[in-house]
Amino acid sequence: MKKILAILLSLALIFTLAACGNNDGEVNNGETDEGQETEETEQTPANTAETIINGLTGTTYELILDSVSSVPVDEGITKFKDLVEEYSSGTITLKQKSDNGEADAVERLQKTIDGETDICIGTADGFAKVIKDLHLFDVYYLFRSSDEIYDVALDSDLIEDLEAAFEEEGLKCLSLWGNGFRELTTNKKKVKKVSGLKGLKIATTKGSVNKAAWKALGAKPVYMDLGERAEAISKGEIAGQECDMEALVNNDFQSTEKYCIMTDHAYSPYVVVMNLEKFNSLSEVQQNAITEAMAYAGKYQLDRCELYMDYIEGVIEKSQIEVITLTDKSKASFTKKTYKKTKEKAKKLMDDPWIVDSIEKKLETYRKANADKDD
């Protein structure tokens, strides 16, 4: 009887996933081609297995977020929650648990490694203290555009390259999600080229790679939590700070700083991980439900992230802060000062430094292909 039920379950999920396969993953942003608002509609798979699995016990997963609040991450979670429940015919549900910032990224990741929680999300730079190969994203100017991030940095091949590093810690990497490039803000000095940073105290995240980068640019890097920076700026203790675009607005730096310099110097994606033992304990049908739901939710989150970054840029442009876009020549100088130095530092910290070389080759091929298209 159990064997028959398993066969019925497998067939039902295949029909469910096939029904969803017709949805190409495009996001309806609530507007028609004419710009008029319309009700968002999305096709979702029909729950054809419901009548034959109501005797099964569901499993609840606690999904813990990184302490930095993120709108596109929350939207990705909602999409994943809905889809994984649908694809698993209700045998998997998600319970979102927040620690209200009481634990840092490493502590939250450790809880997932220990099995206290099942899934968690955090930034690559936060998790790199444990997953050393994530120092890949500490290399300044490794990625030069959002297209390179979406098409090369967050693809499935990179997740496969990182797989061994996660498995060694008892984790499965489910996806890499979009975030935003890190930018520089200053209060008194308008920085348009590298020489403008000489002697400036710049608050940055903790890490030897960041420290080396800003020293190479002539600045004086100071480690400081995001929450401490506004007061330090007002007291003149620091001349500026660097962070991703969403953190910039969430911490209201556009009201305390005078200049936002679009350096685009680094990109730290969100990393979605699951306890490997828990994942392996699931049935094949349930594992497929998780991976299929995450594949769709990941694409959806990237779309939402791109839209949200446009919104963030709009908020900054409408504020008192002056946005400075570096010339190609200036950005080339920033790159020259930091790229090789941060690559060398990051590779020394990584367990598998060859991953950097692999990404560089992919980027070279990608840039050549796109240059040919432009020509």
SVG drawing of the C-alpha trace seen along z (x, -y; Angstrom):
<svg xmlns="http://www.w3.org/2000/svg" viewBox="-9 -70 57 72">
<polyline fill="none" stroke="black" stroke-width="0.4" points="0.0,0.0 2.9,-2.4 4.5,-1.7 1.3,-2.5 0.9,-5.7 4.5,-6.7 3.9,-6.1 0.7,-8.1 2.5,-11.0 5.3,-11.0 2.8,-11.1 0.8,-13.8 3.8,-16.0 5.0,-15.6 1.5,-16.8 1.8,-19.7 5.2,-20.8 4.3,-20.3 1.3,-22.7 3.7,-25.3 6.2,-24.8 4.1,-27.0 4.8,-30.0 7.9,-31.7 8.7,-33.4 8.2,-37.0 7.0,-39.5 3.9,-41.5 4.6,-44.8 0.9,-45.9 1.1,-48.0 -0.2,-47.6 1.8,-48.7 0.0,-52.0 1.1,-52.5 -2.3,-51.9 -2.5,-49.8 -4.1,-46.4 -4.6,-43.5 -1.5,-41.2 -2.3,-37.7 0.0,-34.7 -0.6,-31.1 0.1,-28.6 0.1,-24.9 -3.1,-23.0 -2.9,-20.9 -3.8,-17.6 -2.3,-15.5 -4.3,-17.0 -6.9,-14.2 -4.3,-11.4 -1.8,-12.9 -4.1,-14.3 -2.9,-11.5 0.7,-12.6 2.4,-14.7 3.8,-18.0 7.3,-19.4 7.7,-23.0 10.9,-24.8 12.0,-27.9 13.5,-30.4 15.7,-33.0 16.5,-36.2 19.7,-38.2 19.5,-41.2 19.5,-43.6 15.8,-44.1 15.4,-43.7 12.3,-44.2 13.3,-42.1 14.4,-39.3 11.1,-39.3 9.3,-39.1 11.5,-36.2 10.7,-34.4 7.0,-34.9 7.2,-33.5 9.3,-30.5 6.9,-29.8 3.9,-29.8 5.5,-27.6 7.2,-25.0 3.9,-24.4 2.1,-24.1 4.8,-21.9 5.0,-19.6 1.2,-19.3 1.2,-20.7 3.8,-18.2 6.3,-21.1 5.4,-24.4 7.6,-27.3 7.7,-29.2 9.5,-32.5 11.3,-33.3 13.1,-36.6 15.7,-37.1 15.2,-40.9 18.9,-41.4 19.9,-39.7 22.3,-37.4 24.9,-38.2 25.2,-36.4 27.7,-33.8 25.4,-32.9 22.4,-32.5 24.4,-30.4 25.7,-28.3 22.1,-27.6 21.4,-26.2 24.6,-24.1 23.6,-22.7 20.1,-21.9 18.4,-24.4 16.9,-26.0 16.5,-24.5 17.0,-27.4 18.6,-30.8 19.6,-33.8 22.5,-36.2 24.9,-38.2 28.0,-36.6 30.3,-38.9 28.6,-37.9 28.7,-34.2 32.3,-34.3 33.6,-34.1 32.4,-30.4 32.2,-29.6 35.6,-30.9 35.0,-30.6 32.4,-33.4 35.4,-35.8 35.1,-35.6 32.7,-38.5 35.2,-40.6 37.2,-41.1 36.7,-44.7 35.6,-45.3 35.5,-41.6 32.0,-42.3 31.4,-45.5 27.6,-45.6 24.3,-44.2 24.2,-42.1 27.5,-40.4 26.0,-39.8 22.8,-38.2 24.3,-36.3 27.6,-35.1 27.8,-35.7 24.5,-34.2 24.3,-31.3 24.0,-27.6 27.5,-26.9 29.0,-29.0 26.8,-27.3 28.2,-24.0 31.7,-25.4 30.9,-26.4 29.0,-23.2 32.0,-21.4 32.6,-24.4 29.0,-24.4 28.8,-20.6 31.9,-20.6 30.0,-22.7 26.9,-20.6 25.0,-23.0 23.3,-23.0 23.4,-26.2 19.9,-26.6 20.4,-29.8 22.2,-33.2 19.9,-36.2 20.3,-39.7 21.3,-42.6 23.0,-45.7 26.5,-47.2 28.3,-48.9 28.7,-52.6 30.6,-55.4 29.1,-58.4 31.0,-61.4 30.0,-64.4 32.5,-67.2 34.5,-66.3 33.2,-65.7 35.2,-62.7 35.4,-62.4 38.7,-60.5 41.0,-58.3 43.2,-61.3 40.1,-62.8 40.1,-59.9 43.6,-60.7 43.5,-60.8 39.7,-60.4 38.4,-58.2 35.9,-55.8 33.7,-53.4 33.5,-50.0 32.6,-46.4 35.1,-44.3 37.6,-42.3 41.2,-42.3 40.1,-42.6 38.1,-45.8 40.8,-47.3 43.4,-46.6 41.2,-48.1 40.6,-51.4 44.2,-51.7 45.2,-51.2 42.8,-54.0 44.6,-56.3 41.8,-56.4 41.9,-55.4 39.5,-52.5 37.6,-52.3 35.5,-49.3 32.1,-50.4 28.6,-48.9 26.0,-50.6 24.0,-51.7 26.9,-53.6 27.9,-55.5 25.3,-58.3 26.3,-59.7 30.0,-59.3 29.3,-61.3 27.5,-64.1 30.4,-64.4 32.9,-64.5 34.6,-61.3 34.5,-59.8 34.5,-61.5 32.2,-59.0 31.2,-55.3 30.5,-52.6 27.6,-50.2 25.1,-48.6 22.3,-50.8 19.5,-49.4 21.4,-49.8 22.2,-53.4 18.5,-54.3 17.5,-52.1 20.0,-54.0 19.0,-57.4 22.6,-58.2 21.1,-60.3 20.0,-62.8 23.3,-62.8 25.7,-62.8 26.2,-65.4 27.6,-63.2 26.9,-59.7 29.7,-58.5 28.6,-55.6 31.8,-53.6 30.1,-50.2 33.2,-48.7 31.8,-45.4 28.7,-43.2 27.6,-40.9 24.6,-38.7 22.3,-37.1 23.0,-33.4 20.2,-30.9 21.3,-27.8 19.7,-24.8 20.9,-22.2 22.2,-19.4 21.2,-16.6 17.6,-17.8 17.6,-18.2 18.9,-14.7 16.3,-13.3 13.5,-14.4 11.9,-12.2 13.0,-12.8 9.7,-14.3 10.1,-16.8 13.7,-17.6 12.5,-18.3 9.7,-20.5 12.3,-22.7 14.8,-23.0 12.0,-23.7 10.4,-26.3 13.7,-27.9 14.6,-28.1 11.5,-30.0 11.6,-32.1 15.2,-33.0 14.4,-34.4 11.5,-36.3 13.6,-37.8 16.2,-39.0 13.5,-40.8 12.1,-42.4 15.6,-43.3 16.3,-45.1 13.0,-47.1 13.8,-47.9 17.3,-49.2 15.6,-51.5 13.3,-52.7 16.3,-53.2 18.1,-55.3 15.1,-57.4 14.8,-58.0 18.5,-59.0 18.2,-61.4 15.2,-63.1 17.0,-63.6 19.4,-66.4 22.4,-64.2 24.3,-64.9 24.8,-61.8 28.2,-61.7 28.8,-59.3 32.4,-58.5 33.9,-58.9 35.2,-55.8 38.7,-57.1 38.1,-57.6 36.5,-54.2 39.4,-52.6 41.7,-54.2 39.6,-52.8 39.8,-49.4 43.5,-49.6 44.2,-50.5 42.1,-47.7 41.4,-44.8 44.7,-42.9 45.3,-43.7 41.8,-42.5 42.0,-39.4 45.3,-38.4 43.9,-38.9 40.6,-37.1 42.3,-34.1 44.5,-33.6 41.4,-33.4 39.6,-31.0 39.7,-27.2 39.3,-26.9 41.0,-30.0 40.7,-28.5 37.0,-29.6 38.2,-33.2 40.2,-32.2 37.2,-30.3 34.9,-33.3 37.5,-35.5 37.5,-33.3 33.7,-33.2 33.7,-37.0 36.3,-37.4 34.2,-35.2 31.0,-37.0 32.5,-40.5 33.9,-39.4 30.5,-38.0 28.7,-41.2 31.3,-43.4 30.8,-41.6 27.1,-42.1 27.6,-45.8 29.8,-46.1"/>
</svg>
